[in-house]
């Protein structure tokens, strides 16, 4: 049949197709996305099971204030989605900062770091820590602002105007950050007359920010937020004394280096301090590793410790840390023997499966615990043991080398389950020493914009995977959610079981990683889920002044990711058995 074509007037409406819900809505061109979603939720109250905070519009991440000017496909993002939860947390910080400005004009909030149980540790500048009464007053004021459903606005300010605003307010951290700003404008968010810069999108109004809590903490306070699994619940956080000690140590290191945000890092790089910064940061790492080796040697003498378990999440630098620790143990007259937990994997057909029926390669059940414990006991007793070797091509365990250890040997076993007490039930606890390794802290962009250490580990992994495994940035980003799920289930719950924690973050690493990661991220295909993440990481790295890697020592933990490590093919104690 011949198609009929007629003249028509331009449409004054645009359609939103909620592709996962089989619903199409129509409104005047320029209607905010939020209005479409509210209509959909009114029509179908159980449309989603968590608050909608943002959306993917034609494969691009958008705020709910986004004005729809043409027909689009939309996927709703709730607080169960990582991008939406980032927006929620960021908006919550803005609410906190604005409320503090109103109630305590002389106080300035610094968002220091994230805590394991869904919270930001915050401290104050310009006033003493809040009392319990002041904290309760602040929380009540925040909740009043939420109930008022105040709009969170957005303006594009000329750069000179933004600098003048921050200078008048005494925000030296923002001024440092803007020294290298290439664009002549800055997007600012507004709330109740306050303006501030935030890295990333915001919720459209304070009415979305109903789930939070404020809790007192030594030297400051904690802003609690929900997790993705229970987006409407706040869980009171437990104590993490070992992690708190690492945060205190990191704060001392940054003060010693004179670099406490990315603006100061950029200044140090451009003022010729890069070499000194690198040397001192690496010296602090070496000093800490030497202290840990000394503690192991002491426990070896007093308690007979002969098993060191090393664990941590992906891209923490565990391999290089293990080898540098081995060198320090050699200096104490001990003979380190590396034992790869990967060689104790069960045959592929015995690997546990997850709730989707897929192999769960990060479950504790992937390890042949019976064999591992039997052989550990035999090795410690000086018996000859034939170790297993896992063939990753066939997915089968095969016989490996024969080994007999001397009384001077100490076993170093690296694997993600090292902090799990169920890994070595057959070894007396007093004979084990557990080390948790991770990039536990990171420089923040400024006082209100923190940098998740997860992002830094992902950038490390993108650089390493491209260099040593032939993976594209898209491949690595696509695998990352699965890696993160495994960490949350099998690593993070056990981190406080460590005898000691080692913070593998280096103050200067973002400057080095930028020039290596950017070309890889720019190759991620547009209009893919991975492109949204690549775009976010590129925008973040854009704040960091690049630094060439030639100044990095060849035994640095960073060399594990950027290449050129003197330890890459080093086997601790090889030839001394």
N, C-alpha and C positions, 0 to 999 in steps of 0.2 A: 504494500500500500504506500502511495506517495505521501511523504510527510508534508504537513501544512505549516508554513512559516508565516507569521504575522508580525506587524510592528507592535511594539509595546513601550510603555513608559518605564523608566528606571524604578526598580523595586525600592520601597521605603523600609522593608523589613529584612531581617537576617534570621536564618534558622540555625539552631544548635542541636546536633545529633548526639545524644548521650549513647555512644556506641555499645556500652556494656549493659544498658538497661532497656534497649528497644524503645526509646522515647525521643521524639522530636519536638522542640519548642521553637516558637517564633515570636520576635519582638522587633521594635523599631531599630534601625541601624544605629549603633552607638550605645545600645543598652549594655550595662556592665554584666559580666558573666555571673556575678553573684545573684542578680535578679532572676536569671534563668534557673539557677540551681534552687533557689528558694521556692520558686513555683513548682519545680519538679518534686521537691520534698513535701510540699503541701499536698500535691496530688497523690504522692506515694510516700507516706510517712516512714515506711521501712526501706526506703530506697538504698540506704547504706547503713552500716552498723557502727559508724564512728563519725565524728565531726569532719566535714569537708573543709579543707584549708586552702587548696589550690587545685589546679587542673592541668592536664596535657591537652593543649589546643592545637590540632593539626600537627602533632608530634613535637610541639614546643611547650616548655614549662611556662605557665602564665599565673599571675595573681588573679584573685577573684574580682579585683577592680578593673581587669582588662575589658576594654570596650569592644564588643563584637560588631564588626562592620561588614561581614560577609558570612555566607554559610560555612559552618565549620563542624568537624568531628571533635568530640570532647570526651576525655576519660577523666573521671573525678579522682582526686587524690585526697584520701582521708588521713587521719593521724596514724593510721597503720602503715602508711607509706613513708619512706625515708625522706623524700623531698618535702613532703608536707610537714613532717615532724621537725625538720630543720627550720621551716618557716615559723612554726608554732614557738619553738624555743627562742628564736631570734626576736619575735614579737613580744614574748614574755619579758625578755631582757629590756626592751624599749619601755614597756610598761613599768618595770621596776625602776629604771633610770629616771623616767619622768616623775614617778611618785616620790622618789627621794629628793629630786630638785624642788618639788613643791613643799614637802614637809620639812626638809632639812637643807635649806639653801646653801649652807657652807660645805656640805658633804658631796663627795664625788665617788661614784661606784666604780670599782675595778672588778671585772669578771676574770678570775684567775684561771681556773681549770675545771674540767668535768670530773665528777666523782662516779664511782662504780654503780651506785644505786640511783641513777637518774637525777643528778643535781649539779648545779654550778656553785663552786666555792667562790664567794665574793668578799672583798674587803673594802675598806673606806679610805679615802684620802681627804685630809682637811678636818677630820673630826675623829673622836675615839670610837671604838666599836659600839654598835647599838646595844643598849640594854634589852632585856626581855620585853619590857614595857614598850620601848621604842619600836622593837621589831613587830610586836603585836599591833601597834598603831600603824606602822607602815603597811602591814598585810591588810588591815581593815581599809586603809585608803586605796590600796590597789583594787580590792574587791568592789569598792564603791565606784571606781572608774570603770571596772568591768560591767557593773550593773547599768551604768550610764550609757554603755555601748558607744563610746567616743570613737569617731572616725580616725583612722590612721592614714594621713594624707601623704602625698608624694610630690616633690617639686624638683625641677632641674635648675640648680642655681649656678650662675657663672662662678668659675673657680675663685676669682678674686673676692667675690662676695662671700663664698663659703669660708675662705681663709680668714677674712675679717671677722666673721661670726665666731669662728672657733678661737681666734686670738682674743676677742673681747671676753669670751667665756673662760679663758685660761686653759684650753684643751691643747696642751703642747704636744700630746701624742698624735692628735689629728694633724697638727701643723707639720710635724716631722714626716708623717705618712704622705702628705700632699706635696712635699718638696719635689718629688719625681713624677708627679701626675702629668701624663702626656696630653690628656684631653683637657679642653678649656672649660669644662663644666663638671659638676658633681651632683649626683642624685641624692637628695636628702629626704628623709621621712619626717613627718610632723605629727605631734600628739599634744593637744592642749597647750599650744603655743611653744612647745619645745621642738627644736630641730636637731637632727643628728644623722650621721652617716652610718649605714649598716650594710654589710656585705651580703646582699641577697634580698629576696622578696619578703614581703610582710603580709600578715593577715589584714583584711580590710577594716577591721574595727576591734575595739577591746572586748566586745561581747563574745568573741570567739575564744577568749583566754580564761576559761573558767576553772581549769584544773591546775592548781599550783599550791605551794606552801612555802613558808619561810621558817627556817630553823636556826637556832643559835649554834655557832661553832667557834672553837678557840681562835681568837684574832679577827673574826669576821662573822659571816653567816652563810647559810646555804639556801639557794633558790631551787626548790624541788619542782620537777616537771614529770609528767607521766611517761610510761614507756609505750612502745608501739603495740605490744600485746594487750595492754590494759589502758587504753587511752583516756579513760575517765576516772582513773584511780591514782592517788598519790600514796606511795609506800614510804614510810619513814626509813631513812637510811641507817644501816648498821655502821659500826666503827670499822675503820680500815687503818690501823696504826702503822703498818709497814708502808702502805701507799702514802700515807700522810708524811712519813719521814722522807720519802723520795721527793714529794712536792716541796718540802722545806729545803732539802738539799739543792734542788733545782733552782729555787728562789735565791739561795746563797750563791750558787754558781753564776747566775745571770747578773746579780749585783756585782760580783767580782769582775765579770767581763764588761760591765757597763753597757749591757745590751738587754733591754727588757721588753722591746716590741720591734716589729719589722721596720719601723721608721728609724730606730737606732741602729739596727743591723745595716740598713742601707747607708746610713751616715758613716758607719765604721768601714764599710766596703769602699766607699768613695773617698774617704779621707786617708786611705793608705794603711788602715789598721787590719786589713784582712789576714795578712801573714801572722801577726801577733794573735789575733782572735782564734785562728785555727790552731796554732801551737798551744795556746793555753787551754782551749777546749779539749784537745787531744790529751794534754797532760793530765787534766782532771779525770778523763776516762781511765787513763793508765794508772793513776793513783788509786782510783776506786777498785779496779781489777786487782791491783796488788794487795789492797786491804782485804778483799774477799779471799784471795789465795792464802794470805797470812792467817785468816780465821779458819780456813779449811785445814791448814797445817797444824794449827793449835788443837782443833778438835780431833784431828788424826792422832795426835800424841796423847790426848786426854781421854778420848772415847773410842778410839779405833775406827774412825770414819774412813771408809774405803769405797764409798759410792757417792758420786755427785750427780744429781739429776738437774738438768737444765731444760726449762720450758719457756714458752712465750708464744704470742700470736705471730701470724705471718709477717714477714719483712721487718722483724725486730732486730736482725743482726746476730741471731743466736749462734750461727756457724762461726763467724769471726770471733765473737766473744769467747766461745769455747776454746778456740785455738790460742787466743791471747791469754786466757786463764791457764791453759796447759803450759805455756811458756813460763808464767809466773810460778806455777807449781814445780816445774823443773828447777827453778832458781831456789826453791825450798828443799831440794834433794828428793822430791817425789817423782815417781814415774807415771805420768797420766796415760791411760789406755782408753781411746775413744770407742764406745760401743754404740753402733747405730741401731736405734729402736726400730727403724724401718725394716731391718732384716728379720724382725720377728713377726711380720705380718702373717696372718693366716692365709691359706689359699683363697683365691678370688671367690670361689663358689661358697666359701664359708663366711664371707664378709657380711656383717649385719646390713640390713636394709632399713631405710627410713620409712616414714608414714606414707610416702608416695610409691614405695616399692623399689626405689632406687638404692644403689649401693651407698652406704654411709661410711666413706673412707676415713672420717675423723672420729668415729665412735671408738670407745675403749675396747670394744669387742673385736676390732681389727687386729689387735695384738694377741699373740699366743702367750697369755699371761703365765700359764703353767710352765711352759718351756723357759720363758724369760726368767722367772723366779728361780727355777731349778738351776739354771746355768749361772745366774748371779751368785748363788750360794756356793756352787762348785768353784767358780773362778776365785771367789774370796778365800776359799779354803786351799787354793793352790793346786787344784786338780786340773788335769788336761781336759779341755772341752772342745768339741767340734761345733763351731758356731754355725747358725743357719745363714743362708744368703737368699734374699728374696729376688726372684727374677721378675722385673716389672713388665717384661714383654710377654711372658707366658702366664703371669699371675700366679706362679707356683713357688713354694719354698723349696730350696735346694741345699744340699750339704755345702758348708763353707770351710774356712780354714781351721786347722787345729791350733789351739791357744792354751798356753799355761802361763799364769801370771806369778810374779815373785812377790814376796811380802812388801816390797817397796812400791808396788803398783797401786794406783788409785783409779777407779773406773769413772769415766765421764760419759754419761748417757744423755743424749739430747733427743727430745721428742715432745710433742704437744701435751702429753699426758703426765709429764714429770711431776706436777704438783698434786695430781690425783692420788689420794691415799690408797686407792684400790689397785694401783699399778704394781706396787712391790710389797704386798702383805707378808711375803716370806722373808723380808730383810728386816732385821731389828732397826727400829727408828733411830736409835742413837748412832748407828753406823751409816746413816745417810745424811746428805746435806743438799738442800733444795735451793736452786737459784731461779728466780723469775726474771726474764729479760724482755723488755719492751721499750718502745719509744713512749715513755710515760708522760712526758711534758713536751710542750712546743711553744715557740714564740707566738704571741698573739698579734693580730693585725694592729689593734689598738686596745684601749681599756674596755671597750664594749663589744669588740669583735674577736672572739677567740678562734683559734685554729685547731680543729679536732686532730688529735694524733692519728686517728684512723685515716684522715686524708693524707697525712705525710707518709704513712706506711703504704697506702695505695700508690702514691707517686713513686716511692722507692721501688715498689714491685713492678710498676709499668716500665721503669728504666731497666731494671734487672731482667725482666722477662724478654724485653726486646733484644737486649744484648746477648744473653746467654741461652735463651730458649726459643728464640725466633717467633715469639708471640707478638701480635699487634697490641696497641693500647686498647683497641676495641675488645680483643680476646680477654685481656686481663680485667677490664672493667666488667665485662659480662660474667666472669667467674667470681667476682668479688662478693656479691651477696651471699653466695653459697659458703665462701670462706668465712664471712662474718657470722653466719648462722652457726657454723661449727665452733668458732671462737666463743660465742656467747654460751654455748651449751657445754663445751668440754674444757675450756681454758679459764675464762674469767671467774667462774664460781670458785675456783680453787687457788686463786693467786695469793691470797693471804696465808696459805699453807707454806709459803716460801720461808726459808731461813733468812734470805736476803733478796732484795730487789735491785736490779741494775737498770738504770735509765740509759738506754742506748741513743737517745736524741742528742744531736749535735747542734749547737746554736747557729752555725753557719750553713747547715746542709741545704736549706731551701734555696739559697743563692746558687749553689752548685747544681742542684737538681733542676732548676728552672730551664737552663739552656739545653739540658738533655731531654727533659720531658716534653717541652713545648712542641718540637717537631713531630713527636709521636702522637700527641693529643690532637694536633691539627690534621692528622690523617684519618681521624675517626669520621666515618660516613655521616653526613647530615641526615636528619629525619630518622634517626635510629634512637632507641632508648639509651645507648651508650653515649650518643652525642650530647645529650643533656648533661651527663656527668662530666664529660670531657670539657664542655663549655664552662661549667662551673669551676673546674680545676684550673683552666686557662685564665679565667678572670682573677682567681685568687693569686696565681703565680705572677700575674701582671703587676702586682704590688711590690714584688721583690726584685731588687737590683741583681743582675746575674753576676756570677763569679766563676772563673775558669777553674777546672779541677786539678791543675798542675801543682798547686800548693798543698794538696792533701797528702799526708804521709801514706806510705804504701802498706802500712798495717792498720789503717783506720777502719772502723766498722763501716764507714760509708763506702769504702772500696769494694765491699761485698756487692754493692748495687751498681756503682758506676764503672767498675772494672779496675784492673791494675793492682790487685792485692798481692802482696808477697806471700800471703797465707793461703792463697787459693788452692794450691796443690800440696800444702804442708800437712804432714801426718804427725801429730804430736808423739814424741818419743820413738819415732821410727828408727830402727837400727840399734835401739838400746835395750831390747827385750832379752 
